């Protein structure tokens, strides 16, 4: 395994340290496209998009969304400033409900970039958001973890740090994410400081900010200014943030407050309707797409009223529900169709697109978790998603972050990255010299082309067992989740933090200490 080279970033904020030592295991991991220390850039897509709607269908949904915006309207609750901004822009504001003349939202969104760079403190880890790029980020939001001892329990800050470390070490995770789990052992009003610091300290990949209160968003921006420099933050996106619509057709004070903070500071917002179809949107795909488009247009245009040119993403999280129990279901056909359609609508609006991940309802990393996650992830990639949240570690409908599932998922992400590279049509890819050398009736195992390419020709899983039954039996009859458990333990044991300038680290710690001292602990 090659050592990582120290590399100072544009803000003088840090560099990454050296990777773990080499050896046979590292070489096998490198051949598989996985393993700590081997960095893969974000996906630069080389395969076609998969689209489910024709021009007539897209135009119909867009017309229906315009009707929703104009006739039904979107509520912006408890935020007089938002209502005044929309009124000045030409919207019809009636109480807290905003009615949008046809075309207003799209006109406002003309200032939003179709793609942008989210900068990491290590510029080699910076990512493109939009265009032909796909960026994988970890699970977001669970209050529970399923730990390496098989226990389901509330998450702690140690778990949070562990998931940040694993994401840092995973080649196919391009982004550190945000609330990789909710550390309930720290007061609610202070834990965001430790969470943001963990992303800054234990990884040099890009990260997400806090959105649970406007003041916590302000703290995130202030910490980013310490890390990158105030001028750099004002001119560049260094934080990406999840702003959920309270579907159906409501934006609340908390989300609007966080969106204003980030947009004013030129930081990226993912405007995401959070939908369980049948409860928070119509049961049909077309009806859900109509509502999604209306909510995103309204929320995204708001960011441009706050600061024209601020980066914003077209997001959607759409799942179905069990009509018997009301519980969310994953990996089913209808949300897949929503993802495909929403991606098409996002491209027509001209915004980067977020959806999908490795979603499942299973309580453990079993076959149900595998096939539901695979169904969701494959359609996510084929749709052309630009930013993929929940790409690894999601379990139990988003209630739990799972170490074993995380390792199994990142293995699948590596496969998707290889798939997205498409077909190699270079001279080497055509392999005509191999065909000539072997000729009829022989085999390719010993030919020169195979010998030159065997280490990188095929993706080699770090989790799957492809050996004989006898060898599998001799090695302990390990299930996939057991192998994932052992891999996670090895990674955490060999983790080495990327370099962070001591002066910057001290500045971040001083800021956190002062903020914590300024307020009593709160646990609600």
C-alpha positions in Angstrom: 0.0 0.0 0.0 1.4 3.3 -1.0 2.0 5.9 1.8 -0.2 9.0 1.5 1.8 12.1 0.8 1.5 15.0 3.1 -0.3 17.8 1.3 -1.1 21.3 2.6 -4.4 22.7 1.6 -5.3 26.1 0.2 -6.4 27.4 3.6 -3.3 26.1 5.4 -5.7 23.9 7.4 -4.0 20.6 7.3 -2.7 17.6 5.5 -3.4 13.9 5.7 -1.0 11.6 7.5 0.6 8.4 6.4 -1.5 5.3 5.8 -1.2 2.0 7.6 1.7 -0.3 6.8 1.6 -2.6 3.8 1.7 -6.3 3.5 -0.3 -9.0 1.7 -3.6 -8.0 3.2 -3.1 -4.4 1.9 -2.2 -5.6 -1.5 -5.3 -7.8 -1.7 -7.4 -4.8 -0.5 -5.8 -2.6 -3.2 -6.6 -5.1 -5.9 -10.2 -5.2 -4.6 -10.5 -1.4 -4.8 -10.9 -1.4 -1.0 -8.9 -1.1 2.2 -7.6 1.7 4.3 -5.2 4.1 2.8 -6.2 3.7 -0.9 -8.0 6.8 -2.0 -10.6 6.8 -4.7 -11.8 10.1 -6.1 -15.5 10.7 -6.4 -17.2 8.9 -9.3 -16.9 10.5 -12.7 -19.7 8.7 -14.5 -18.9 6.9 -17.8 -22.2 5.0 -18.2 -25.6 6.2 -19.5 -28.4 7.5 -17.3 -31.5 5.4 -16.8 -34.7 7.4 -17.3 -38.3 6.3 -16.9 -40.2 9.4 -18.0 -40.6 10.7 -21.6 -41.0 14.4 -22.5 -44.8 14.2 -22.2 -44.6 12.6 -18.7 -42.1 15.2 -17.5 -44.1 18.1 -18.8 -47.2 16.8 -17.2 -45.6 16.5 -13.7 -44.0 20.0 -14.1 -47.4 21.4 -15.0 -49.0 19.7 -12.0 -46.3 21.0 -9.7 -46.9 24.5 -11.1 -50.6 24.1 -10.2 -49.7 23.0 -6.6 -47.4 26.0 -6.2 -49.9 28.5 -7.6 -53.3 27.2 -6.4 -52.5 25.3 -3.2 -49.3 26.9 -2.1 -46.5 26.0 0.3 -46.4 27.0 4.0 -43.4 28.8 5.5 -44.1 28.7 9.2 -43.0 31.0 12.0 -40.6 33.0 9.7 -41.7 36.5 8.9 -38.4 37.2 7.0 -39.1 34.3 4.6 -42.6 35.5 3.9 -41.4 39.0 3.3 -38.7 37.9 0.9 -41.2 35.9 -1.1 -43.7 38.8 -1.1 -41.0 41.2 -2.4 -40.1 38.6 -5.1 -43.7 38.7 -6.4 -45.3 35.7 -4.6 -48.9 35.9 -3.3 -48.5 35.6 0.5 -51.6 34.8 2.5 -50.8 34.4 6.1 -48.0 31.8 6.3 -48.9 30.2 2.9 -47.1 31.3 -0.2 -48.6 31.0 -3.6 -46.2 31.2 -6.5 -47.0 32.6 -9.9 -46.1 30.2 -12.7 -42.4 30.4 -13.5 -41.4 32.4 -10.4 -39.4 29.6 -8.7 -37.6 28.7 -11.9 -36.7 32.3 -12.5 -35.2 32.6 -9.0 -33.3 29.4 -9.5 -31.4 30.8 -12.5 -28.8 32.1 -10.1 -28.1 28.6 -8.6 -25.1 26.7 -9.9 -25.7 23.5 -11.8 -22.5 22.1 -10.2 -20.0 23.2 -7.7 -17.0 22.0 -5.7 -17.3 21.2 -2.0 -13.8 21.8 -0.7 -12.2 19.5 1.8 -9.3 20.6 4.1 -7.2 18.2 2.0 -7.8 19.5 -1.6 -7.2 16.0 -2.9 -10.4 15.0 -1.2 -12.6 17.8 -2.5 -15.6 16.7 -4.5 -17.6 17.8 -7.4 -21.4 18.1 -6.7 -23.4 17.9 -9.9 -22.7 17.1 -13.5 -21.4 13.6 -14.2 -20.2 13.2 -10.6 -21.5 10.9 -7.9 -20.4 11.3 -4.3 -21.0 8.6 -1.6 -21.6 9.8 2.0 -22.4 7.6 5.1 -25.6 7.0 7.0 -27.1 10.1 8.6 -29.3 10.5 11.7 -29.7 7.2 13.7 -30.1 7.5 17.5 -29.1 3.8 17.9 -26.1 1.7 16.9 -25.7 -2.0 16.5 -22.2 -2.4 17.8 -19.4 -4.9 17.2 -20.5 -7.0 20.2 -23.9 -7.5 18.7 -25.7 -5.1 21.0 -28.4 -2.6 19.9 -28.0 0.5 22.1 -28.0 4.3 22.1 -25.1 5.8 20.2 -22.2 7.6 22.0 -19.6 10.1 20.8 -17.2 7.2 20.6 -19.4 5.5 18.1 -19.6 8.8 16.2 -15.9 9.0 16.0 -15.6 5.4 15.0 -17.9 5.9 12.0 -16.0 9.0 11.0 -12.8 7.0 11.1 -14.2 4.2 9.1 -15.6 6.6 6.5 -12.2 8.3 6.3 -10.5 5.0 5.7 -13.0 3.7 3.2 -11.8 4.4 -0.4 -15.4 4.2 -1.8 -16.7 6.8 0.7 -15.9 10.2 -0.8 -17.5 12.3 2.0 -17.4 12.2 5.8 -21.2 12.9 6.1 -22.9 14.5 9.0 -24.8 12.9 11.9 -23.4 9.4 11.3 -25.2 8.6 14.5 -26.7 10.7 17.3 -24.3 10.7 20.4 -26.8 10.8 23.2 -24.2 10.9 25.9 -23.6 14.6 25.2 -26.2 17.3 26.0 -28.5 18.1 23.0 -27.5 21.7 22.9 -23.8 21.0 22.8 -23.3 17.7 20.9 -23.2 19.4 17.5 -19.8 21.0 18.5 -18.3 17.6 19.2 -19.8 16.1 16.1 -18.5 18.8 13.7 -15.1 18.8 15.4 -14.9 15.0 15.0 -15.4 15.4 11.2 -12.7 18.1 11.1 -10.2 16.2 13.4 -10.6 12.5 12.4 -11.0 12.9 8.7 -9.8 15.3 5.9 -12.8 14.5 3.7 -15.7 17.1 3.1 -18.4 17.1 5.8 -21.9 18.2 6.6 -23.1 20.8 9.1 -25.6 20.9 12.0 -29.2 21.9 11.1 -31.0 21.2 14.3 -31.1 24.9 15.3 -30.0 28.1 13.5 -27.5 28.9 16.2 -25.9 25.4 15.7 -25.7 26.2 12.0 -23.9 29.4 13.0 -21.5 27.4 15.2 -20.7 25.1 12.2 -19.9 28.0 10.0 -17.8 29.7 12.6 -15.8 26.4 13.1 -15.4 26.1 9.3 -13.9 29.7 9.3 -11.3 28.6 11.8 -10.5 25.5 9.8 -10.4 27.1 6.3 -10.2 30.9 6.9 -13.1 33.4 6.8 -12.5 34.6 3.2 -12.2 31.1 1.8 -15.5 30.1 3.4 -17.3 33.2 2.0 -16.1 32.4 -1.5 -16.3 28.6 -1.5 -18.6 25.8 -0.4 -16.9 23.9 2.4 -20.1 22.6 4.1 -23.1 20.8 2.7 -26.3 20.6 4.8 -29.6 18.7 4.9 -32.7 20.9 4.9 -35.9 18.7 5.1 -39.3 19.9 4.0 -41.9 18.9 6.5 -44.0 17.1 3.9 -46.7 17.7 2.8 -45.9 21.2 1.7 -44.5 22.8 4.9 -41.2 24.3 5.8 -40.8 24.9 9.5 -38.9 27.5 11.5 -35.9 25.3 12.3 -35.2 24.2 8.8 -35.7 27.8 7.4 -33.4 29.2 10.1 -30.6 26.8 9.3 -31.1 27.3 5.5 -30.8 31.1 5.9 -27.5 30.7 7.9 -25.9 28.4 5.4 -27.2 30.3 2.3 -26.0 33.6 3.6 -22.6 32.2 4.1 -22.5 30.7 0.6 -22.7 27.1 1.9 -24.7 24.3 0.2 -28.2 23.3 1.2 -29.9 20.0 0.1 -33.6 20.8 0.0 -35.2 17.4 0.6 -38.8 16.5 1.0 -38.8 13.6 3.5 -41.7 11.5 2.2 -43.3 8.2 3.2 -45.7 7.8 0.3 -49.2 7.1 1.4 -48.8 9.2 4.6 -46.8 12.3 3.5 -47.6 12.2 -0.2 -50.0 10.5 -2.5 -49.7 6.7 -2.9 -48.9 7.1 -6.6 -45.5 7.7 -8.2 -46.7 10.6 -10.3 -48.5 12.3 -7.4 -45.4 11.9 -5.2 -43.2 13.4 -7.9 -45.5 16.3 -8.3 -45.3 17.1 -4.6 -41.6 16.6 -4.5 -41.0 19.0 -7.4 -43.3 21.7 -5.9 -41.6 21.5 -2.4 -38.1 21.5 -3.9 -38.8 24.5 -6.2 -40.2 26.5 -3.3 -37.4 25.6 -0.8 -34.5 26.0 -3.3 -35.8 29.3 -4.6 -35.8 30.6 -1.0 -32.0 30.0 -0.8 -31.6 32.3 -3.8 -33.6 35.0 -2.2 -31.3 34.8 0.8 -28.2 34.9 -1.3 -28.3 34.6 -5.1 -25.7 32.1 -6.3 -25.6 30.1 -3.1 -25.3 26.4 -4.0 -28.4 24.3 -3.5 -29.4 20.7 -4.4 -32.6 19.1 -5.5 -33.1 16.4 -2.9 -35.6 13.7 -2.3 -36.1 10.9 0.3 -39.1 8.9 -0.8 -40.1 5.6 0.7 -43.2 3.5 0.6 -45.1 2.3 3.7 -46.8 -0.9 4.7 -50.5 -0.2 4.3 -51.0 -2.8 7.0 -48.7 -1.4 9.7 -47.8 2.1 8.5 -44.1 1.2 8.8 -41.7 2.4 6.1 -40.5 -0.1 3.5 -37.4 -0.1 1.4 -36.1 -1.6 -1.8 -39.5 -1.6 -3.3 -40.3 -0.7 -7.0 -42.3 2.5 -6.3 -39.6 4.5 -4.6 -37.2 3.4 -7.3 -39.4 4.9 -9.9 -39.6 8.1 -7.8 -35.8 8.3 -7.7 -35.5 7.9 -11.4 -38.2 10.5 -12.1 -36.9 13.0 -9.6 -33.4 12.8 -11.1 -34.8 13.7 -14.5 -36.7 16.6 -13.0 -33.6 17.8 -11.2 -31.6 17.9 -14.4 -34.4 19.9 -16.1 -34.4 22.4 -13.2 -30.6 22.6 -13.5 -29.7 21.5 -9.9 -27.5 18.8 -8.6 -29.5 15.8 -7.3 -29.5 13.9 -4.0 -31.4 10.7 -3.2 -30.9 7.0 -2.3 -28.3 5.1 -0.5 -28.1 1.6 1.0 -31.6 1.6 2.6 -33.3 -1.3 4.3 -35.9 -2.0 7.0 -34.1 -5.1 8.4 -33.1 -5.1 12.0 -29.8 -6.9 11.4 -27.3 -7.2 8.5 -29.1 -10.2 7.0 -30.4 -11.2 3.5 -33.3 -8.7 3.8 -30.8 -5.9 4.5 -28.7 -7.0 1.5 -31.3 -7.2 -1.1 -33.2 -4.1 0.0 -30.0 -2.1 0.1 -28.8 -3.5 -3.3 -32.1 -2.6 -4.9 -31.9 1.0 -3.6 -28.2 1.5 -4.3 -28.3 0.2 -7.8 -31.1 2.5 -8.9 -29.4 5.4 -7.1 -26.4 5.0 -9.3 -28.3 4.3 -12.5 -30.4 7.4 -11.9 -27.4 9.6 -12.0 -27.6 10.8 -8.4 -24.9 13.4 -7.6 -24.9 13.2 -3.8 -25.8 9.9 -2.1 -26.6 10.1 1.6 -27.0 6.9 3.6 -24.6 5.1 1.3 -23.2 2.9 4.1 -24.3 1.8 7.6 -28.1 2.3 7.4 -30.2 -0.3 9.3 -33.6 -0.6 10.8 -35.3 2.0 8.6 -32.7 4.6 9.7 -33.0 4.0 13.4 -29.6 2.3 13.7 -26.1 2.7 12.4 -24.5 -0.7 12.1 -20.7 -1.3 12.0 -21.0 -4.6 10.1 -23.5 -3.2 7.7 -21.2 -0.2 7.1 -18.4 -2.5 6.0 -20.6 -4.6 3.8 -22.0 -1.5 2.2 -18.7 0.1 1.4 -17.7 -3.1 -0.4 -20.8 -2.7 -2.6 -20.0 1.0 -3.1 -16.6 -0.1 -4.5 -18.4 -2.3 -7.0 -20.7 0.5 -8.1 -17.7 2.8 -8.6 -16.1 0.2 -10.9 -19.4 -0.2 -12.7 -19.7 3.5 -13.3 -16.4 3.6 -15.1 -18.1 1.9 -18.0 -16.4 -0.2 -20.7 -12.7 0.3 -21.4 -12.2 0.7 -25.1 -8.5 1.5 -25.0 -6.0 -0.7 -26.8 -5.5 -2.6 -23.6 -9.3 -2.9 -23.0 -9.8 -4.3 -26.5 -7.4 -7.1 -25.7 -6.7 -8.0 -29.3 -3.1 -9.0 -28.5 -4.5 -11.6 -26.0 -7.0 -13.0 -28.5 -4.1 -13.3 -31.1 -1.8 -14.9 -28.6 -4.2 -17.6 -27.3 -6.0 -18.5 -30.5 -8.7 -21.2 -30.8 -9.0 -24.0 -28.2 -6.6 -22.8 -25.5 -7.1 -20.6 -22.4 -6.2 -17.1 -21.3 -4.9 -17.8 -17.8 -1.2 -17.7 -18.7 -1.2 -15.2 -21.6 0.8 -12.0 -21.3 -2.3 -9.8 -21.3 -3.9 -11.7 -18.4 -0.6 -11.6 -16.4 -0.3 -7.8 -16.9 -3.9 -7.1 -15.9 -5.0 -9.8 -13.4 -4.5 -7.6 -10.3 -6.9 -5.0 -11.4 -9.1 -6.7 -14.0 -12.0 -7.6 -11.7 -13.3 -6.1 -8.5 -12.4 -8.3 -5.6 -14.7 -8.1 -2.6 -13.2 -7.6 0.8 -16.2 -9.3 2.4 -17.4 -12.1 0.1 -16.1 -15.7 0.4 -15.4 -17.3 -3.0 -13.3 -20.2 -1.8 -14.2 -23.8 -1.7 -16.6 -25.2 0.9 -13.7 -27.1 2.5 -11.6 -23.9 2.9 -14.6 -21.9 4.2 -15.3 -24.7 6.7 -11.6 -24.9 7.8 -11.6 -21.1 8.4 -14.5 -21.2 10.8 -17.6 -21.2 8.6 -17.8 -17.4 8.9 -20.9 -15.6 7.7 -20.5 -12.4 5.8 -21.4 -10.3 8.8 -18.7 -12.0 10.9 -16.1 -11.2 8.2 -17.4 -7.6 8.2 -17.1 -7.5 12.0 -13.5 -8.6 11.9 -12.7 -6.1 9.1 -14.1 -3.2 11.0 -12.1 -4.1 14.1 -8.9 -4.3 12.1 -9.5 -0.9 10.5 -10.2 0.8 13.8 -7.1 -0.8 15.4 -4.9 0.5 12.5 -6.5 4.0 12.1 -4.2 6.9 12.0 -5.6 10.5 12.0 -4.8 12.8 9.2 -2.6 15.7 10.1 -4.3 18.8 11.4 -2.3 22.0 12.2 -2.0 22.2 16.0 -2.8 25.9 16.0 -6.1 25.3 14.1 -7.0 22.4 16.4 -6.4 24.6 19.4 -8.5 27.3 17.9 -11.4 24.8 17.4 -11.1 23.5 20.9 -11.1 27.0 22.4 -14.2 27.9 20.4 -16.0 24.8 21.6 -15.0 25.3 25.2 -16.3 28.9 25.2 -19.6 27.9 23.6 -20.2 25.1 26.0 -19.4 27.3 29.0 -21.8 29.9 27.8 -24.9 27.7 28.3 -26.2 25.1 30.7 -26.7 21.5 29.6 -30.0 20.7 27.9 -31.2 17.2 27.2 -34.3 18.0 25.2 
